[in-house]
């Protein structure tokens, strides 16, 4: 901090990549690992409500639950179950990580990721349940997730990514 005027932090590209890449990998891996639970929720609700046995098929791109037709309400509840289960699961993890983030800035990235997964799956569930724009439901869920978590965590995440608070800055990063 010297007496020669104001000081600013230069963001380091390596520091940025070292924090952002693991966040993105964690987001993608958690979303992929969640597919079996998502499809199991469809199957559990569908089989319970319709009384007939549906089945799940997994592909390299995800999974899909098939069931024999039921009433419109049974179909709606079966379709919405996967996304809502995921939103509940990640919502619990989001609450726990938010609680931890109150005491440590190092949980902020995990908190933001669980938040994005919660919001994304919640929005997707309604598109899936209503059977409208299913192909775009995931995209709209992603946009909603980024928007909500950007509002909630944007400034804090940017400060953490670039370490603008200077807690672990190198002298060479300060001009």
C-alpha positions in Angstrom: 0.0 0.0 0.0 2.5 2.8 -0.2 2.2 6.6 0.1 2.5 7.1 -3.7 -1.3 7.1 -4.3 -4.0 4.6 -4.6 -3.4 1.0 -5.1 -5.3 -1.4 -7.3 -5.2 -5.2 -7.6 -4.3 -6.7 -11.0 -6.3 -9.9 -11.5 -4.1 -12.9 -12.2 -5.1 -15.1 -15.1 -3.7 -18.2 -13.4 -5.5 -17.4 -10.1 -8.8 -16.8 -12.1 -8.5 -20.2 -13.9 -7.4 -22.0 -10.7 -10.7 -20.9 -9.1 -13.2 -20.9 -12.0 -12.2 -24.2 -13.7 -12.8 -26.4 -10.5 -16.1 -24.6 -10.0 -17.3 -25.4 -13.5 -16.0 -29.0 -13.3 -17.8 -29.5 -9.9 -21.1 -28.1 -11.5 -20.9 -30.4 -14.5 -19.9 -33.5 -12.5 -22.7 -33.0 -9.9 -25.2 -32.5 -12.7 -24.1 -35.7 -14.4 -24.0 -37.7 -11.1 -27.5 -36.5 -10.3 -29.1 -38.1 -13.4 -29.8 -41.5 -11.8 -31.5 -39.9 -8.8 -33.5 -37.7 -11.1 -34.8 -40.6 -13.2 -35.3 -42.7 -10.0 -37.7 -40.0 -8.7 -39.6 -40.1 -11.9 -39.8 -43.9 -11.7 -40.8 -44.0 -8.0 -43.6 -41.5 -8.4 -44.8 -42.9 -11.7 -44.9 -46.5 -10.5 -46.5 -45.5 -7.2 -49.2 -43.3 -8.8 -50.1 -45.4 -11.9 -49.7 -48.9 -10.3 -47.9 -50.0 -13.5 -44.2 -50.5 -13.9 -42.3 -47.9 -15.9 -38.7 -48.2 -16.7 -35.6 -46.0 -17.1 -33.1 -46.0 -20.0 -29.7 -44.4 -19.6 -27.8 -43.1 -22.6 -24.5 -41.3 -22.9 -26.4 -38.0 -22.8 -28.5 -38.7 -19.7 -31.5 -40.8 -19.0 -35.2 -41.0 -19.7 -38.1 -42.5 -17.8 -40.9 -44.3 -19.7 -44.2 -45.2 -18.2 -47.5 -46.4 -19.4 -50.0 -43.6 -19.7 -52.0 -42.6 -16.7 -54.3 -39.7 -15.9 -53.2 -36.2 -16.8 -52.5 -35.5 -13.1 -50.5 -38.7 -12.7 -48.4 -37.9 -15.8 -47.8 -34.3 -14.6 -46.7 -35.4 -11.1 -44.5 -38.1 -12.6 -42.8 -35.6 -15.0 -42.3 -32.9 -12.3 -40.9 -35.4 -9.7 -37.4 -35.7 -11.1 -36.6 -32.0 -11.2 -38.3 -31.3 -7.9 -36.4 -34.1 -6.2 -33.2 -32.7 -7.5 -34.1 -29.2 -6.4 -34.9 -30.5 -2.9 -31.6 -32.5 -2.7 -29.5 -29.6 -3.9 -31.5 -27.1 -1.9 -30.6 -29.0 1.3 -26.9 -28.9 0.3 -27.3 -25.2 -0.6 -28.7 -24.4 2.8 -25.9 -26.3 4.5 -23.2 -24.7 2.4 -24.8 -21.2 2.9 -24.6 -21.8 6.6 -20.9 -22.7 6.3 -20.3 -19.7 4.0 -21.4 -17.4 6.9 -18.2 -18.4 8.7 -15.7 -18.9 5.8 -15.4 -17.3 2.4 -13.9 -20.6 1.2 -17.4 -22.1 1.0 -18.7 -19.4 -1.3 -18.0 -21.3 -4.5 -19.7 -24.5 -3.2 -22.7 -22.4 -2.0 -23.1 -20.7 -5.4 -22.9 -24.1 -7.3 -25.5 -25.7 -5.1 -27.6 -22.6 -5.5 -27.3 -22.8 -9.3 -28.2 -26.5 -9.3 -31.2 -25.9 -7.0 -32.6 -23.0 -9.1 -31.9 -24.7 -12.4 -33.6 -28.0 -11.5 -36.5 -26.2 -9.9 -37.2 -24.2 -13.1 -36.6 -27.3 -15.3 -39.1 -29.4 -13.3 -42.0 -27.1 -14.3 -41.1 -27.2 -18.0 -40.8 -31.0 -17.7 -44.0 -31.3 -15.7 -46.0 -29.2 -18.1 -44.6 -30.9 -21.1 -43.8 -27.5 -22.8 -40.5 -26.5 -24.2 -38.9 -29.5 -22.6 -35.8 -29.1 -24.8 -35.5 -25.4 -23.7 -36.5 -26.1 -20.1 -32.9 -26.9 -19.2 -31.5 -23.9 -21.0 -34.1 -21.6 -19.3 -33.2 -23.2 -15.9 -29.5 -22.5 -16.5 -30.3 -18.9 -17.4 -32.5 -18.5 -14.2 -29.8 -20.2 -12.1 -27.0 -17.9 -13.3 -29.2 -14.9 -12.9 -30.4 -15.7 -9.3 -26.9 -16.8 -8.1 -25.3 -13.8 -9.9 -27.6 -11.5 -7.9 -27.0 -13.4 -4.6 -23.3 -14.1 -5.0 -21.9 -12.2 -7.9 -19.9 -9.5 -6.1 -18.7 -11.8 -3.4 -17.6 -14.4 -6.0 -15.7 -11.9 -8.1 -14.0 -10.5 -5.0 -13.1 -14.1 -4.0 -11.9 -15.1 -7.5 -9.7 -12.0 -7.9 -9.0 -11.8 -4.2 -9.8 -8.1 -4.2 -9.7 -8.0 -0.4 -5.9 -8.5 -0.6 -5.8 -11.2 2.1 -3.6 -13.4 0.0 -2.4 -11.1 -2.6 1.3 -11.1 -3.6 3.1 -7.8 -3.6 3.7 -8.1 -7.3 -0.1 -8.0 -7.8 -0.5 -4.6 -6.3 0.4 -1.5 -8.4 
